Amino acid sequence: MFTGIITDVGRVRRVEKTGDTRFEIETSYDTDTIDIGASIACSGPCLTVVEKGEGWFAVDVSEETLSCTNLDDWREGTKINLERALKIGDELGGHVVTGHVDAVVMVLHQETVGDSTRLVFSLPAKYAGLVAAKGSICLDGISLTVNEVGDDSFGVNIIPHTQEHTTFGTLTVGRRINFEIDVLARYVARMTEVNNKK
């Protein structure tokens, strides 16, 4: 489990395509404190550390994960939002994030509003009823508050701190973003579906 509060911006240093795809990621984390088998959220998806060295760790990604996320866009030099898994007693600063990406959405519009940046993203019809104004959403691993929701889009505001400490400082229109709905919305939707069948 994660909170969507980014604690490092890593960088892909190597991509190796074999049966699966292996990404080596540079990080400022003390890798001595990262166990092999540990979970790290990498721009949204929860990935398993399979190898590590000083200042880097590696993860293996299946074709299934590549097809459901934007990880197929990663190249050497790509910057990645990183968050280590929660420990009991950690501060829950964002919202509960599972690291299970629901879809890939696209940046449709970007504008400066005061010191902040307003971003509008596409919204797949399948998830339109699960995104609510003033609710939480996770985009590329970042916990954000939804400002408004339309039929096929939703908007968020990015404050300067988020721009400076995540990959959203270099976001551009047309970029594909990992999208995870609020886990509470997921379970409410499922309960509603089950109750409607009774």
N, CA, C and O of each residue as an XYZ file, in Angstrom:
792
protein
N       0.840     -1.189      0.000
C       0.000      0.000      0.000
C       0.879      1.245      0.000
O       2.001      1.236      0.508
N       0.341      2.318     -0.584
C       1.078      3.567     -0.723
C       0.142      4.733     -0.386
O      -1.040      4.532     -0.108
N       0.684      5.946     -0.416
C      -0.131      7.120     -0.114
C      -0.218      8.098     -1.274
O      -1.018      9.033     -1.236
N       0.593      7.896     -2.304
C       0.608      8.855     -3.411
C       1.439     10.084     -3.115
O       1.346     11.077     -3.836
N       2.256     10.039     -2.061
C       3.173     11.127     -1.748
C       4.558     10.722     -2.263
O       5.179      9.807     -1.722
N       5.028     11.389     -3.284
C       6.280     11.022     -3.951
C       7.467     11.410     -3.066
O       7.541     12.532     -2.563
N       8.399     10.460     -2.884
C       9.555     10.715     -2.023
C      10.872     10.734     -2.788
O      11.921     11.002     -2.202
N      10.834     10.455     -4.086
C      12.032     10.560     -4.916
C      11.602     10.569     -6.374
O      10.593      9.964     -6.736
N      12.366     11.254     -7.202
C      12.190     11.163     -8.644
C      13.405     10.412     -9.180
O      14.524     10.925     -9.178
N      13.156      9.182     -9.640
C      14.229      8.367    -10.175
C      14.370      8.568    -11.671
O      13.669      9.377    -12.278
N      15.307      7.803    -12.260
C      15.553      7.902    -13.692
C      15.892      6.521    -14.238
O      16.701      5.795    -13.660
N      15.266      6.166    -15.358
C      15.581      4.885    -15.989
C      17.011      4.950    -16.523
O      17.342      5.825    -17.323
N      17.850      4.024    -16.078
C      19.234      4.028    -16.561
C      19.495      2.931    -17.579
O      20.472      2.983    -18.327
N      18.605      1.929    -17.602
C      18.789      0.827    -18.563
C      17.466      0.118    -18.785
O      16.686     -0.066    -17.851
N      17.215     -0.280    -20.032
C      16.039     -1.074    -20.389
C      16.540     -2.334    -21.085
O      17.280     -2.261    -22.066
N      16.132     -3.484    -20.569
C      16.556     -4.756    -21.150
C      15.322     -5.587    -21.478
O      14.537     -5.923    -20.591
N      15.157     -5.916    -22.761
C      14.008     -6.714    -23.205
C      14.453     -8.162    -23.344
O      15.304     -8.484    -24.174
N      13.873     -9.030    -22.529
C      14.119    -10.463    -22.654
C      12.742    -11.122    -22.759
O      11.946    -10.741    -23.617
N      12.449    -12.103    -21.903
C      11.089    -12.641    -21.855
C      10.137    -11.581    -21.347
O       9.068    -11.369    -21.920
N      10.522    -10.916    -20.272
C       9.833     -9.737    -19.754
C      10.716     -8.530    -20.059
O      11.692     -8.644    -20.799
N      10.377     -7.384    -19.493
C      11.214     -6.193    -19.653
C      11.790     -5.827    -18.297
O      11.055     -5.697    -17.318
N      13.099     -5.661    -18.240
C      13.747     -5.247    -16.992
C      14.145     -3.784    -17.098
O      14.788     -3.363    -18.060
N      13.744     -3.015    -16.078
C      14.139     -1.616    -15.979
C      15.086     -1.462    -14.800
O      14.783     -1.911    -13.695
N      16.231     -0.831    -15.028
C      17.106     -0.414    -13.939
C      16.840      1.061    -13.694
O      16.850      1.870    -14.622
N      16.599      1.404    -12.419
C      16.167      2.753    -12.068
C      17.128      3.371    -11.067
O      17.370      2.809     -9.998
N      17.676      4.532    -11.418
C      18.528      5.278    -10.496
C      17.653      5.945     -9.443
O      16.558      6.420     -9.745
N      18.140      5.977     -8.209
C      17.372      6.548     -7.106
C      18.300      7.168     -6.076
O      19.469      6.798     -5.971
N      17.763      8.116     -5.317
C      18.527      8.668     -4.188
C      18.236      7.892     -2.908
O      18.822      8.187     -1.866
N      17.333      6.897     -2.967
C      17.082      6.056     -1.797
C      18.376      5.332     -1.397
O      19.211      5.015     -2.243
N      18.520      5.082     -0.110
C      19.609      4.242      0.380
C      19.242      2.803      0.040
O      18.411      2.199      0.719
N      19.848      2.253     -0.995
C      19.441      0.925     -1.454
C      19.840     -0.181     -0.469
O      19.370     -1.312     -0.589
N      20.697      0.137      0.494
C      20.995     -0.848      1.549
C      19.752     -1.149      2.374
O      19.648     -2.213      2.984
N      18.804     -0.203      2.393
C      17.578     -0.376      3.186
C      16.437     -0.970      2.364
O      15.331     -1.140      2.875
N      16.696     -1.287      1.094
C      15.677     -1.881      0.228
C      15.960     -3.372      0.099
O      17.042     -3.765     -0.339
N      15.002     -4.195      0.475
C      15.156     -5.640      0.357
C      14.809     -6.108     -1.045
O      13.945     -5.528     -1.703
N      15.486     -7.162     -1.505
C      15.041     -7.827     -2.724
C      13.639     -8.373     -2.444
O      13.409     -9.003     -1.412
N      12.713     -8.130     -3.359
C      11.320     -8.523     -3.152
C      10.457     -7.399     -2.609
O       9.239     -7.548     -2.504
N      11.081     -6.259     -2.258
C      10.312     -5.113     -1.753
C       9.469     -4.514     -2.872
O       9.805     -4.639     -4.050
N       8.372     -3.862     -2.496
C       7.495     -3.190     -3.454
C       7.796     -1.694     -3.472
O       7.892     -1.057     -2.423
N       7.942     -1.148     -4.663
C       8.121      0.292     -4.842
C       7.149      0.734     -5.930
O       7.083      0.123     -6.996
N       6.394      1.799     -5.659
C       5.508      2.366     -6.676
C       6.361      3.205     -7.617
O       7.043      4.137     -7.190
N       6.314      2.864     -8.907
C       7.125      3.519     -9.929
C       6.194      4.218    -10.916
O       5.704      3.604    -11.864
N       5.957      5.510    -10.681
C       4.989      6.287    -11.472
C       3.638      5.595    -11.517
O       2.968      5.574    -12.549
N       3.249      5.030    -10.378
C       1.936      4.403    -10.255
C       1.975      2.924     -9.978
O       1.576      2.508     -8.891
N       2.442      2.093    -10.916
C       2.415      0.649    -10.679
C       3.317      0.216     -9.528
O       4.427      0.720     -9.362
N       2.817     -0.723     -8.745
C       3.585     -1.344     -7.675
C       4.474     -2.411     -8.312
O       3.970     -3.392     -8.860
N       5.793     -2.225     -8.241
C       6.730     -3.145     -8.869
C       7.652     -3.760     -7.826
O       7.902     -3.164     -6.778
N       8.155     -4.950     -8.118
C       8.968     -5.720     -7.184
C      10.449     -5.570     -7.507
O      10.868     -5.759     -8.649
N      11.232     -5.229     -6.494
C      12.680     -5.096     -6.660
C      13.284     -6.488     -6.820
O      13.112     -7.349     -5.957
N      14.000     -6.708     -7.938
C      14.585     -8.025     -8.214
C      16.112     -8.005     -8.172
O      16.751     -9.056     -8.131
N      16.685     -6.819     -8.182
C      18.136     -6.669     -8.143
C      18.415     -5.247     -7.693
O      17.566     -4.370     -7.851
N      19.592     -5.008     -7.136
C      19.916     -3.651     -6.705
C      21.420     -3.482     -6.630
O      22.174     -4.455     -6.587
N      21.839     -2.232     -6.614
C      23.229     -1.867     -6.420
C      23.249     -0.502     -5.773
O      22.200      0.024     -5.403
N      24.408      0.071     -5.633
C      24.494      1.389     -4.996
C      23.846      2.437     -5.892
O      24.320      2.706     -6.996
N      22.743      3.031     -5.398
C      22.069      4.092     -6.128
C      21.137      3.629     -7.229
O      20.698      4.440     -8.044
N      20.822      2.327     -7.273
C      19.890      1.855     -8.306
C      19.214      0.557     -7.852
O      19.709     -0.156     -6.978
N      18.069      0.278     -8.476
C      17.390     -1.003     -8.294
C      16.769     -1.404     -9.631
O      16.588     -0.573    -10.521
N      16.446     -2.694     -9.754
C      15.861     -3.203    -10.996
C      14.517     -3.851    -10.718
O      14.297     -4.427     -9.653
N      13.617     -3.748    -11.696
C      12.291     -4.367    -11.623
C      12.022     -5.075    -12.946
O      12.464     -4.624    -14.003
N      11.295     -6.189    -12.879
C      10.856     -6.900    -14.081
C       9.386     -6.601    -14.324
O       8.581     -6.608    -13.393
N       9.039     -6.338    -15.574
C       7.670     -5.949    -15.933
C       7.164     -6.882    -17.026
O       7.816     -7.058    -18.055
N       6.003     -7.474    -16.797
C       5.416     -8.402    -17.764
C       4.741     -7.653    -18.913
O       4.499     -6.449    -18.829
N       4.444     -8.379    -19.975
C       3.714     -7.796    -21.108
C       2.345     -7.292    -20.665
O       1.867     -6.278    -21.173
N       1.709     -7.988    -19.725
C       0.410     -7.558    -19.203
C       0.506     -6.170    -18.586
O      -0.331     -5.308    -18.852
N       1.532     -5.955    -17.759
C       1.715     -4.638    -17.132
C       2.018     -3.580    -18.180
O       1.496     -2.467    -18.105
N       2.853     -3.911    -19.153
C       3.166     -2.952    -20.214
C       1.911     -2.549    -20.978
O       1.763     -1.391    -21.366
N       1.002     -3.506    -21.195
C      -0.205     -3.229    -21.982
C      -1.226     -2.393    -21.214
O      -2.078     -1.750    -21.828
N      -1.155     -2.390    -19.878
C      -2.150     -1.693    -19.049
C      -1.640     -0.379    -18.471
O      -2.388      0.324    -17.792
N      -0.386     -0.038    -18.727
C       0.227      1.152    -18.140
C       0.986      1.925    -19.217
O       0.972      1.553    -20.390
N       1.647      3.003    -18.804
C       2.468      3.758    -19.751
C       3.940      3.347    -19.694
O       4.795      4.041    -20.244
N       4.246      2.223    -19.033
C       5.642      1.817    -18.882
C       6.298      1.481    -20.221
O       7.522      1.522    -20.340
N       5.491      1.152    -21.223
C       6.047      0.885    -22.544
C       6.628      2.153    -23.172
O       7.368      2.077    -24.153
N       6.292      3.326    -22.605
C       6.837      4.602    -23.081
C       8.209      4.890    -22.462
O       8.922      5.778    -22.929
N       8.583      4.144    -21.412
C       9.839      4.431    -20.711
C      11.041      4.111    -21.587
O      11.084      3.078    -22.257
N      12.008      5.008    -21.571
C      13.278      4.850    -22.267
C      14.400      5.222    -21.306
O      14.135      5.742    -20.222
N      15.632      4.966    -21.679
C      16.753      5.423    -20.859
C      16.647      6.940    -20.703
O      16.508      7.672    -21.683
N      16.717      7.397    -19.449
C      16.602      8.827    -19.165
C      15.226      9.257    -18.706
O      15.075     10.362    -18.185
N      14.200      8.406    -18.887
C      12.848      8.759    -18.433
C      12.838      8.946    -16.921
O      13.362      8.112    -16.182
N      12.237     10.048    -16.462
C      12.118     10.299    -15.030
C      10.859      9.639    -14.486
O       9.827      9.595    -15.156
N      10.957      9.124    -13.259
C       9.895      8.305    -12.673
C       9.615      8.757    -11.242
O      10.540      8.975    -10.459
N       8.331      8.895    -10.909
C       7.927      9.177     -9.530
C       8.071      7.906     -8.702
O       7.584      6.849     -9.101
N       8.740      8.002     -7.548
C       8.963      6.832     -6.701
C       8.372      7.028     -5.316
O       8.415      8.116     -4.742
N       7.818      5.933     -4.796
C       7.347      5.899     -3.409
C       7.545      4.492     -2.866
O       7.135      3.509     -3.483
N       8.173      4.413     -1.713
C       8.333      3.115     -1.066
C       7.040      2.746     -0.351
O       6.238      3.618     -0.015
N       6.839      1.447     -0.119
C       5.610      0.969      0.515
C       5.482      1.503      1.930
O       6.474      1.758      2.614
N       4.225      1.666      2.352
C       3.913      2.126      3.705
C       4.391      1.138      4.757
O       4.383     -0.074      4.544
N       4.805      1.678      5.890
C       5.062      0.858      7.073
C       4.027      1.239      8.120
O       3.534      2.367      8.132
N       3.700      0.301      8.997
C       2.764      0.598     10.073
C       3.300      1.784     10.876
O       4.454      1.794     11.304
N       2.441      2.774     11.066
C       2.841      3.963     11.811
C       3.257      5.120     10.931
O       3.423      6.232     11.431
N       3.438      4.894      9.603
C       3.781      5.995      8.698
C       2.614      6.967      8.581
O       1.453      6.590      8.739
N       2.942      8.223      8.301
C       1.911      9.238      8.087
C       1.207      8.988      6.754
O       1.859      8.771      5.732
N      -0.117      9.019      6.770
C      -0.905      8.847      5.561
C      -1.240     10.238      5.022
O      -2.307     10.789      5.292
N      -0.300     10.788      4.255
C      -0.437     12.179      3.824
C      -1.315     12.373      2.606
O      -1.882     13.451      2.426
N      -1.441     11.367      1.769
C      -2.262     11.495      0.566
C      -3.562     10.753      0.750
O      -4.416     11.179      1.528
N      -3.728      9.636      0.038
C      -4.867      8.752      0.247
C      -4.370      7.323      0.021
O      -3.238      7.126     -0.420
N      -5.194      6.342      0.315
C      -4.777      4.948      0.177
C      -4.661      4.603     -1.312
O      -5.633      4.682     -2.063
N      -3.449      4.220     -1.715
C      -3.141      3.889     -3.108
C      -2.634      2.450     -3.149
O      -1.795      2.061     -2.337
N      -3.142      1.664     -4.090
C      -2.759      0.251     -4.148
C      -1.592     -0.024     -5.088
O      -0.906     -1.037     -4.952
N      -1.366      0.878     -6.044
C      -0.347      0.614     -7.051
C      -0.859     -0.257     -8.183
O      -0.072     -0.801     -8.958
N      -2.197     -0.393     -8.283
C      -2.823     -1.161     -9.360
C      -3.459     -0.178    -10.345
O      -4.511      0.398    -10.068
N      -2.825      0.001    -11.467
C      -3.267      0.998    -12.453
C      -4.533      0.516    -13.152
O      -4.607     -0.625    -13.609
N      -5.530      1.400    -13.231
C      -6.807      1.049    -13.862
C      -6.811      1.326    -15.356
O      -7.421      0.586    -16.127
N      -6.130      2.391    -15.765
C      -6.151      2.787    -17.177
C      -5.018      3.773    -17.428
O      -4.349      4.234    -16.503
N      -4.826      4.078    -18.688
C      -3.894      5.133    -19.081
C      -4.735      6.272    -19.646
O      -5.547      6.062    -20.547
N      -4.539      7.486    -19.113
C      -5.273      8.655    -19.583
C      -4.285      9.615    -20.245
O      -3.070      9.449    -20.136
N      -4.823     10.612    -20.926
C      -3.968     11.533    -21.667
C      -4.173     12.968    -21.189
O      -5.284     13.366    -20.839
N      -3.088     13.737    -21.179
C      -3.180     15.165    -20.869
C      -3.812     15.860    -22.072
O      -3.266     15.834    -23.175
N      -4.978     16.486    -21.845
C      -5.707     17.162    -22.922
C      -5.457     18.661    -22.962
O      -5.474     19.275    -24.029
N      -5.224     19.249    -21.787
C      -5.117     20.707    -21.703
C      -4.239     21.077    -20.512
O      -4.233     20.388    -19.492
N      -3.504     22.164    -20.653
C      -2.631     22.641    -19.591
C      -2.632     24.158    -19.607
O      -2.474     24.770    -20.663
N      -2.809     24.771    -18.439
C      -2.749     26.226    -18.366
C      -2.268     26.667    -16.995
O      -2.454     25.957    -16.007
N      -1.654     27.826    -16.935
C      -1.179     28.393    -15.684
C      -2.307     29.181    -15.033
O      -2.948     30.009    -15.679
N      -2.546     28.920    -13.751
C      -3.557     29.643    -12.976
C      -2.868     30.115    -11.694
O      -2.650     29.325    -10.776
N      -2.530     31.396    -11.637
C      -1.736     31.892    -10.508
C      -0.366     31.235    -10.546
O       0.302     31.249    -11.580
N       0.052     30.663     -9.432
C       1.332     29.948     -9.385
C       1.172     28.472     -9.707
O       2.161     27.749     -9.830
N      -0.062     28.025     -9.844
C      -0.347     26.616    -10.072
C      -0.547     26.321    -11.561
O      -0.616     27.230    -12.388
N      -0.639     25.039    -11.873
C      -0.930     24.603    -13.238
C      -2.211     23.788    -13.221
O      -2.342     22.844    -12.442
N      -3.153     24.150    -14.080
C      -4.389     23.387    -14.222
C      -4.194     22.397    -15.343
O      -3.780     22.765    -16.443
N      -4.497     21.125    -15.066
C      -4.366     20.055    -16.051
C      -5.716     19.383    -16.258
O      -6.443     19.128    -15.298
N      -6.042     19.102    -17.499
C      -7.260     18.365    -17.830
C      -6.846     17.064    -18.507
O      -6.028     17.058    -19.427
N      -7.427     15.959    -18.034
C      -7.104     14.627    -18.534
C      -8.334     13.976    -19.162
O      -9.470     14.285    -18.802
N      -8.087     13.077    -20.100
C      -9.175     12.269    -20.646
C      -9.706     11.353    -19.546
O      -8.979     11.004    -18.616
N     -10.972     10.969    -19.657
C     -11.598     10.084    -18.675
C     -12.317      8.959    -19.409
O     -13.335      9.198    -20.058
N     -11.800      7.731    -19.315
C     -12.477      6.609    -19.976
C     -13.894      6.440    -19.461
O     -14.142      6.549    -18.260
N     -14.825      6.174    -20.371
C     -16.239      6.042    -20.011
C     -16.444      5.023    -18.892
O     -17.304      5.205    -18.030
N     -15.658      3.957    -18.909
C     -15.777      2.890    -17.918
C     -15.604      3.404    -16.489
O     -16.154      2.831    -15.549
N     -14.828      4.503    -16.328
C     -14.517      4.995    -14.986
C     -15.170      6.343    -14.674
O     -14.908      6.933    -13.625
N     -16.020      6.829    -15.584
C     -16.618      8.157    -15.417
C     -17.391      8.285    -14.112
O     -17.349      9.336    -13.473
N     -18.091      7.237    -13.708
C     -18.876      7.300    -12.476
C     -18.059      7.106    -11.213
O     -18.598      7.188    -10.109
N     -16.758      6.849    -11.361
C     -15.907      6.577    -10.199
C     -14.967      7.721     -9.860
O     -14.147      7.616     -8.948
N     -15.092      8.819    -10.604
C     -14.272     10.007    -10.348
C     -15.212     11.128     -9.922
O     -16.174     11.440    -10.623
N     -14.929     11.732     -8.769
C     -15.827     12.750     -8.220
C     -15.066     14.024     -7.878
O     -13.927     13.975     -7.412
N     -15.708     15.166     -8.115
C     -15.117     16.445     -7.713
C     -14.844     16.432     -6.209
O     -15.683     16.007     -5.414
N     -13.665     16.903     -5.838
C     -13.166     16.932     -4.455
C     -12.790     15.543     -3.937
O     -12.420     15.390     -2.773
N     -12.884     14.531     -4.807
C     -12.415     13.203     -4.448
C     -10.940     13.056     -4.781
O     -10.324     13.971     -5.329
N     -10.378     11.907     -4.450
C      -8.961     11.651     -4.696
C      -8.775     10.825     -5.965
O      -9.629     10.025     -6.347
N      -7.640     11.046     -6.597
C      -7.238     10.283     -7.778
C      -5.727     10.107     -7.713
O      -5.027     10.927     -7.117
N      -5.229      9.050     -8.318
C      -3.782      8.837     -8.357
C      -3.326      8.866     -9.811
O      -3.777      8.060    -10.624
N      -2.430      9.796    -10.134
C      -1.924      9.967    -11.491
C      -0.408      9.844    -11.493
O       0.282     10.623    -10.834
N       0.111      8.872    -12.230
C       1.551      8.582    -12.235
C       2.096      8.483    -10.811
O       3.204      8.931    -10.518
N       1.275      7.876     -9.923
C       1.703      7.643     -8.551
C       1.474      8.790     -7.599
O       1.774      8.667     -6.411
N       0.942      9.922     -8.087
C       0.757     11.122     -7.270
C      -0.693     11.208     -6.796
O      -1.621     11.122     -7.601
N      -0.884     11.378     -5.492
C      -2.217     11.591     -4.930
C      -2.645     13.027     -5.206
O      -1.966     13.974     -4.808
N      -3.782     13.180     -5.893
C      -4.274     14.507     -6.252
C      -5.763     14.613     -5.965
O      -6.470     13.607     -5.900
N      -6.230     15.845     -5.793
C      -7.648     16.124     -5.587
C      -8.272     16.540     -6.914
O      -7.750     17.409     -7.612
N      -9.383     15.916     -7.250
C     -10.101     16.248     -8.489
C     -10.824     17.574     -8.304
O     -11.535     17.761     -7.317
N     -10.650     18.493     -9.244
C     -11.338     19.791     -9.167
C     -12.695     19.751     -9.838
O     -13.690     20.212     -9.280
N     -12.729     19.195    -11.042
C     -14.001     19.114    -11.759
C     -14.008     17.874    -12.632
O     -12.961     17.360    -13.025
N     -15.228     17.399    -12.930
C     -15.403     16.204    -13.751
C     -16.426     16.501    -14.836
O     -17.507     17.020    -14.559
N     -16.077     16.167    -16.069
C     -17.010     16.276    -17.189
C     -17.415     14.891    -17.653
O     -17.125     13.897    -16.987
N     -18.088     14.824    -18.799
C     -18.529     13.529    -19.323
C     -17.354     12.640    -19.708
O     -17.397     11.424    -19.525
N     -16.301     13.260    -20.244
C     -15.163     12.463    -20.729
C     -13.814     13.060    -20.337
O     -12.794     12.773    -20.964
N     -13.815     13.892    -19.297
C     -12.562     14.492    -18.843
C     -12.684     14.897    -17.379
O     -13.786     14.992    -16.837
N     -11.533     15.134    -16.748
C     -11.506     15.651    -15.378
C     -10.277     16.539    -15.226
O      -9.303     16.412    -15.968
N     -10.344     17.439    -14.249
C      -9.248     18.382    -14.072
C      -8.697     18.389    -12.663
O      -9.412     18.120    -11.697
N      -7.400     18.703    -12.556
C      -6.724     18.860    -11.274
C      -5.850     20.100    -11.335
O      -5.511     20.577    -12.418
N      -5.487     20.623    -10.167
C      -4.516     21.712    -10.089
C      -3.234     21.183     -9.466
O      -3.272     20.432     -8.491
N      -2.102     21.578    -10.032
C      -0.800     21.159     -9.537
C      -0.110     22.363     -8.914
O       0.208     23.329     -9.607
N       0.122     22.307     -7.610
C       0.775     23.418     -6.915
C       2.278     23.392     -7.201
O       2.801     22.366     -7.634
N       2.981     24.511     -6.964
C       4.417     24.572     -7.267
C       5.236     23.464     -6.598
O       6.161     22.935     -7.215
N       4.916     23.101     -5.350
C       5.670     22.044     -4.663
C       5.604     20.735     -5.449
O       6.615     20.056     -5.624
N       4.409     20.390     -5.919
C       4.240     19.153     -6.689
C       4.989     19.236     -8.010
O       5.584     18.251     -8.447
N       4.967     20.394     -8.648
C       5.699     20.568     -9.900
C       7.200     20.379     -9.693
O       7.882     19.806    -10.542
N       7.709     20.863     -8.557
C       9.148     20.820     -8.300
C       9.631     19.448     -7.843
O      10.791     19.103     -8.066
N       8.757     18.652     -7.203
C       9.190     17.405     -6.579
C       8.630     16.140     -7.224
O       8.728     15.054     -6.653
N       8.040     16.280     -8.419
C       7.542     15.130     -9.174
C       7.840     15.352    -10.656
O       8.393     16.381    -11.045
N       7.469     14.380    -11.464
C       7.661     14.508    -12.912
C       6.641     15.449    -13.554
O       6.753     15.749    -14.743
N       5.655     15.917    -12.800
C       4.623     16.789    -13.372
C       5.138     18.184    -13.686
O       4.430     18.970    -14.316
N       6.346     18.509    -13.266
C       6.937     19.803    -13.622
C       7.275     19.901    -15.097
O       7.444     21.001    -15.623
N       7.375     18.757    -15.776
C       7.726     18.747    -17.200
C       6.614     18.125    -18.049
O       6.854     17.694    -19.177
N       5.420     18.083    -17.509
C       4.290     17.459    -18.210
C       3.904     18.278    -19.446
O       3.975     19.507    -19.428
N       3.497     17.592    -20.515
C       3.079     18.261    -21.740
C       1.778     17.643    -22.247
O       1.462     16.491    -21.948
N       1.039     18.423    -23.011
C      -0.207     17.935    -23.615
C       0.112     16.734    -24.514
O       1.084     16.751    -25.269
N      -0.716     15.701    -24.421
C      -0.527     14.496    -25.213
C       0.184     13.384    -24.462
O       0.226     12.248    -24.932
N       0.742     13.699    -23.301
C       1.465     12.681    -22.521
C       0.489     11.670    -21.941
O      -0.600     12.035    -21.497
N       0.882     10.391    -21.944
C       0.072      9.307    -21.381
C       0.426      9.129    -19.916
O       1.602      9.090    -19.555
N      -0.609      9.019    -19.060
C      -0.437      9.018    -17.613
C      -1.144      7.809    -17.006
O      -2.258      7.467    -17.404
N      -0.488      7.164    -16.038
C      -1.114      6.056    -15.309
C      -2.180      6.606    -14.365
O      -1.966      7.603    -13.676
N      -3.333      5.934    -14.348
C      -4.533      6.421    -13.657
C      -5.052      5.321    -12.743
O      -5.344      4.213    -13.192
N      -5.164      5.636    -11.457
C      -5.749      4.698    -10.492
C      -6.872      5.394     -9.740
O      -6.666      6.437     -9.120
N      -8.064      4.808     -9.802
C      -9.193      5.403     -9.087
C      -9.025      5.179     -7.581
O      -8.259      4.316     -7.152
N      -9.738      5.953     -6.805
C      -9.735      5.813     -5.352
C     -10.271      4.428     -4.991
O     -11.319      4.012     -5.486
N      -9.553      3.726     -4.135
C      -9.954      2.362     -3.763
C     -11.345      2.344     -3.125
O     -12.071      1.360     -3.267
N     -11.727      3.412     -2.428
C     -13.068      3.477     -1.840
C     -14.132      3.507     -2.927
O     -15.174      2.864     -2.802
N     -13.863      4.260     -4.000
C     -14.810      4.320     -5.118
C     -14.953      2.948     -5.764
O     -16.041      2.564     -6.194
N     -13.848      2.216     -5.828
C     -13.869      0.880     -6.430
C     -14.821     -0.041     -5.673
O     -15.613     -0.758     -6.285
N     -14.744     -0.022     -4.334
C     -15.577     -0.925     -3.540
C     -17.033     -0.470     -3.480
O     -17.943     -1.299     -3.452
N     -17.255      0.839     -3.460
C     -18.634      1.335     -3.500
C     -19.293      0.922     -4.814
O     -20.451      0.503     -4.825
N     -18.558      1.040     -5.921
C     -19.096      0.652     -7.225
C     -19.426     -0.837     -7.249
O     -20.458     -1.238     -7.788
N     -18.559     -1.650     -6.671
C     -18.794     -3.097     -6.653
C     -20.012     -3.446     -5.796
O     -20.820     -4.292     -6.180
N     -20.144     -2.794     -4.633
C     -21.299     -3.059     -3.772
C     -22.591     -2.654     -4.479
O     -23.601     -3.352     -4.386
N     -22.553     -1.527     -5.183
C     -23.730     -1.060     -5.911
C     -24.107     -2.051     -7.016
O     -25.282     -2.351     -7.231
N     -23.083     -2.547     -7.707
C     -23.321     -3.532     -8.774
C     -23.966     -4.794     -8.224
O     -24.923     -5.307     -8.804
N     -23.445     -5.298     -7.105
C     -23.981     -6.520     -6.495
C     -25.410     -6.282     -6.008
O     -26.285     -7.118     -6.234
N     -25.656     -5.154     -5.342
C     -26.986     -4.854     -4.806
C     -28.015     -4.688     -5.922
O     -29.178     -5.052     -5.749
N     -27.595     -4.141     -7.067
C     -28.515     -3.953     -8.176
C     -28.927     -5.269     -8.825
O     -29.950     -5.335     -9.507
N     -28.129     -6.319     -8.614
C     -28.450     -7.638     -9.180
C     -29.415     -8.412     -8.299
O     -29.973     -9.421     -8.731
N     -29.620     -7.950     -7.060
C     -30.499     -8.672     -6.111
C     -31.954     -8.393     -6.415
O     -32.837     -8.908     -5.729
